[in-house]
Amino acid sequence: MKCISLTLPAFRQLSAVFLGLGMIVTATQVNFAQAASGATDNSIPGWKQFAAQLGDLDTKFVSLLPERLRNDPQVRAEAGRLLLEALASKTIWAIGSDPDHPAFLPVSQFYLNVGQPNADTTYRSAAIDATGSYRIRGQPGSLRILRLGLFAPPRVGPAFSLPIPTYYDFKALHLDAQGRFDVLVSPERPAGYKGDWWQLKPNTEQLLLRQVAFDWASERDPRVSIERVDRPVYRPRPTAVDLKKRLDKLADEVSNAALLLIDHVENLRKQGYINKLKLYDYSHQGGLIGQTYFEGAYELKPDEALIVEAKVPAGCTYWSILLADDIYETIDWYNNQSSLNGAQARVDPDGVVRYVISAKDPGVPNWLDTAGYNSGAIQGRWLECSDNPVPAVRKVNFADLRANLPPDTPAISAQQREELVRERRSQVQQRPLW
């Protein structure tokens, strides 16, 4: 991801700026207020506490990094970026989440690269009240996957864990003559209600919208809205108590998001999964039901390459592979071919898909570009497939790569690659971020 590099010392300076900002933004009104009331406290309730809590987040983050990364200035700068991503994501939630007047807000994506988002997926979430009734309507588009997840609060314990969510499929809904759906989500179906209905399970606090593209060029994204129908449509002015409560929770939420998975890749390495893959179950971390994940760490020198190969199962709804960095951000898939799905990858005549992971362009269709990251993670997905194979991984010298691939593997020139990546960038930018 190309963005302004923020070092961790700079993040601490940013926190210090937050500390004084409450006084600065009201400087024009201060003298009038003091003259009228004699007040001397010009602070915003909760602001200094919020900034103080953020103040040592950088040191917490660095302390959790593996020793091999801890003193790397490049990794520290990228850690600062991840902290900003967590701050931005959770700030949007603190401002916009409202169970009485919900909206689907952005959760994780290219510019909010927290939790290693799938390159094909747009994630949006709405806060809800488990006792409420909600109307979701719109047009489904033509994506292969459009599903709604019902999420309860995380379980209390040393490791992050969620109750396995319920997912509903928009493809099960009826459409009217204009191709629109309209579904009620509530604890009980109202008496006499004849329309589409999904049960709102107890303890649900968020609805997660997953919209997954396969063919970026031709598929159409959905249009989806949500409203609460057992409360008045009008929204009164938020109370000072509510606004402070949101601010009081924000620092912890930023910290939880930023620190959640930074040791994930290192744990794969410790388990021996370096240039080797295993199946992984994400059902207790919000993963899509029916989807099997495979992942492992990778480690490469500039003159090496990995060949990752698997027999493609029959009848898959969706399959893909991507690369992530050592702190579990997805490697920039807008400006690099660091991910491929089943519509983008070439399957060889023998039914095997063969990917090449390397720093240099090998001139083959299924290149996964490390984009300058010599180590990181590989992750793939099989959704609703007849089989869930663990791909084999071989490390070869870059110079010997062609000899280790089928002789009919097409050649991609440097000019063709640039055209492919430019087209890829255009296609993904035309999808909604929000």
N, C-alpha and C positions, 0 to 999 in steps of 0.2 A: 504494500500500500504506500503510495507516494503522498506524504503530507509533511508538514513542518515537524522537524525532529525536536522533541522536548526532553531535555535531560532531567534526571530526577532532582538535582539541585534546583533546576528551573521550576519543577513542579512545586517544590517547597516555597519558592518565591511567589508562585501563583497563589498558594494558600495564604501567604502573608498579605498579598494584595486583597484577597477576600476579607481578611480581618478588618481592613480599613474601609472597604467599599461602602458599607452601610452608612458611614458618616459622610463619605464624599458625595454620594448620590443625592443626599438631602441638604447639601451645604447651603443652597440658596434659601431654603425655608427655615434654617436653624435659628437665625437671629430673630425672625418674626415670632417663632414659636416660644423662644425663651423670653422675649419681651412680654408676650401675652400671658404666659403661665409661670414663668420663673423656672421652668424645667431645665435641668442640666444634662440629662441622659439622652443622647441623640442616637443611641444604638437601635438596631432592628432586633426585636425579640428572637433569640435563637441563632442569630447569624454568627456571632463570635464563637459560640459553642460548635457550630457546624464547621467553621474554618479551622478551629483548633483540632477537631477530630480528624480532619483531612491532613493536618500538618505532619504526622508521622507515618502516613500511608506508604510513602516511598520506601522508608526503612523496613517496614513490614514486608513489602513486596520483595525487596532485594534479599532479605534474610531467608526467604523461601526459594530463591533461585538456587540451582545446583552450583557447586563450587566452581565448576568449569566455566560458568557463565557470569558469575557474580561480579567480577572485576572487568568484564568486557564493556568498554564505553559504548559500543554500538548497541549491545543488548540493553544497557541501561537507558539509552535514548529511546529505544523501542518500548521499554517498560513505561517510560513517561507517556508515550503515545497511548498505550493500553489504558493507563489510568485516566487519561482524558476521554477515551472512548467510553469507559465505565461511567465517568462523571456525566458525560453528555446523555447517555442512554437513561440513566436513573434520574437525571434532572428532568428530562421529557416526561417520565412517568410521574415524578413528584408534582409537576405542573398540571398534567393533563388527565391523570387517572381519576375517575369519578363513577362509582357504581350506580348513581342515580341518573347521570348524564354521560354514558360511556361513549368511547370512540376507540377504534382499533389503532393503537399507537405503535410506532416502530420499536422493535425490540433489539434485533441483532441483524446487521447487514454490513455492507462494504465499509461504510463510514462509522459504524458502531460495531467494530470487529471484536466483540466479546463473546467468549464461549464457542469459538471456532464455527461460525455459521457455514452452512452448505451454500456453495456458489449458486446453486439453482433455485434456492428457496428465498421467498420473501416472508419474514416472520412479523406478525403484528398481534398485539395483545390488548385486551380490554378488561378493565377492572369491573367486577360485578358483585352483587349481593346474592348469596345462595338462596335467599327466600324470595327473590324478585322474579319478575316476568319480563322477558326481553324479546323484541321482534328483530330478526335479522333478515334483511332483504337485499336484492340486487340482481346482478346477472352473472352467471357462473364462468363465462369465458370458455376457453377450450383447453385449459391445462389438464394434464393427466391426473394431478393430485391437487385437490382443494378440500382441506379437512379442518374441522374445528375441534380443538382439544380442551377438555375441562380440567383445570388444574387446582388442586387443593394446596394449602400451605406445606412447606417442607417439613419432614419429620425432624424432631429434636434428636440430636446425636452428634458424635464426633465427625461424621462424614455427611456430606450433602446427599439427601435422599428425598424423593418425592413419592407419594402414593401413585401407583401406576395410573396415568390419566385415561379418561374415556375419550375416544375420538369419534366424531360423527362425519360422514362423507356427504358432501354437497351433491354428489352424483345421485344420491338416493332421493333427492327432493323432486317434487313436481314443478314443471315450468308452465307459465301461462302462455297465451298466444304470442306475446312479445318476448318470450324466452327469459322471463324473470321468475325468481324463486322468492318465497315468503314463508319463513318458518318461525314458530313461536318456541322459545326456550324457557321452561318454567319447571318448578318442582312437581307439579301435577298438571295433567291435561284438563283444561276447563271443561265443565259439563257442556255437552252439545257442540264442542269445538270440532270442526270437520277438516281444518287445514293441516298442513305438515306441522309436526310437533316433535321436539327433542327434549328429553327429561334433563333437568338441571339437578345434578347430583349434590347431596349434602356436602358442606365444607368447600364447595367450589368458590374460589376467589378471583380467578382469572380465566378468560377464554382466549386461547391461542389459535390464531389463524395461520395455517401453513399453506402457502401456495407455491407449488414446485413446478418449474418449467422444465421441459425436456427438449423441445425444439424451439430455441430462443427466437428464431427468425419468423416462425409462422403461428405459434400459439398465442392466444389472446388471454391476458390476465383478467381476473374477475373484477367486478365492482361490488363492494360489500358495505353495508351500513348496519348500525346497531342502535337501538333505542330501548329505554325502559318504558314499559307501557302500564305499570301499576303505580306510577308516580306522575305528578303534573309535568308537563313538558317544559315549563318555565324553570330557569335556574336562578335562584336568588344570589345576591352578592355573597361570596364565600366569607365565613366569619374569620376573625383574627385568630381564634383558637384553632380552627381547621388549618389555616395557612401555616401557623407555627408548628403544628403537629407534623405536617408534611416535611418541613425543614428539619425538624428534630430527627426524623427517621432517615433522612437522605444520606448522611455520612456513612451510617452502617450499611445501607444498601449499596452504595458505591464501593465500599470496602469489600463486601461479600462478593460482588460481581467481579471485581478486579482480581481478587485473590483465589477465586474458586478453583481454577484449573491450571494454574501456572506450573504446578509440579507434575502434570499429567504425562507429558512427554518423557520427563526424567524417570517417572515410575515405569513406563514401558521399557526404557533402557535398563533399569535395574532388574526387571523381570527377564531380561535376555532377548527382548524383541527389538534388536537392532538389525535393520535390513531383513526383517522377518515379520510376518503378520499373524494375528490371531483374531478370532471372532470376539466381539465385545457386545455386551447387553446394556443398552442405554434406557431400558424401559423405566427404570427407577430414577432417571434423570431427565424425564420428559420426552424421550425418544418416541418416534412414530411407531405405533403398534403395527406389527407385521413386517417391520423393517429390521434386517440383520446387518450389523456393522462389522467391518474388519479394519484393523488398524495395527500400526507398529511404528517404531522410530526408524528414521533413516540417517545414514552418515556416509558422506561421499567426499572424495577429493576431486579437484577440478578435472583430473584426467580419468575419472571413473564414471560409470553409469550403472543404474539398476534396471534390470528387465523384470517387470511384474506381469505375470500371465495367469489367466484363468479361463476355463471353459465357460462360456456364457450360458447360464441356465435358460431353459425354455420358458416362455410365457411370463417374463418379468413385467411388472407394472412400471418399474423404474430401477435404474442402476447407475452408479457414478463412482468417481474417485477424485480425490483432491489432496493437496499438500498443505501442511500447516507449519508454522515456525516453532521454535523451542518453547515459547511462552503461550502457545496454542491460539495464536491468531491465524486465520486462514491466509495463506500467501496470496498477495494481490492477483485476483483472477480477472480484473478488468483489463489490465495492461500486460498481462502475461498469460500464457496457456498453462496455468497451474491447476486446472481442473478439467475433467472431461466426463460427460455423461453418455448414456447409450445412444443418443442421437448424434453425438459429436465424434465418438470414437470409431475407428475402423476395426471391424472384426475380420480376422483372416479366414480364408476358405475352409480351414479345418474347424471353425467354430470357436477358436481361441482369440481372446483379445489380449494384445501384447502392448504394454505401455513401456516407455523409456523415460526414466527419471535421470536428469543430468543438468549440470550448470550450463553446458554448451549445447547449442541446437544440433541434434543428431541428423536433422534432415529427414525425419520420418513423421507420419501423420500423428501418431499417438505420443508425442513428446509432452512430458510434464516438466515444466520449467521451474527449477528451484529458485530462480530470480535472485541469486546471490546468497541463499541460505545453505550452508554446507551441511547442516543437520536440521532435523525437524521431525515431522510426523507424516505418515501416509494414512489416509482414512478412506474407506469405501462403503457403499451402501448397496444392499440387495433388498428391494421391496416387493413382497408378494411374489417370490420366484419359486420355481419348482425345486430348486436346490440353492444352497448358500455356501459356495466353495470358498476356501481360504486360498487366495492367489499365492502362487510360488514366486519367490524373489531370488534373482541371481545378480551378483555383482560382477561386472566385466570391465576390462580396460576400454576406455572410450574408443581407442583406435581399432579395437577388435569387435566393435558393436555390430557392424553389418554381418560379420561372419556368424553371429549368434542369433540372427533373425532370419525368417523365411526369405528365400531369394526373391520372391515376388513382392516384398515390402516396397511400397512406392517411395520415391524420393521427393522431398519437398525442398525447393530452392529457398534461398534467403529472401528473395522478392516475394515468393508465394507465401512464406511465413508472415512477412510483414502485412501483406494483404489480408491473410486469415485473422491475424490478431486485431487489425483495424476493424474488420467486419465484426469480430467477436465483441470488441469494445462498443461498437455502435449498437449491436443487438442488446447487450446487457444494460446499457444506459437507457434504452427505450422502455425497459421494464420499470414499474413503479418502485421507488424506495419506500414510499409510504402510501 
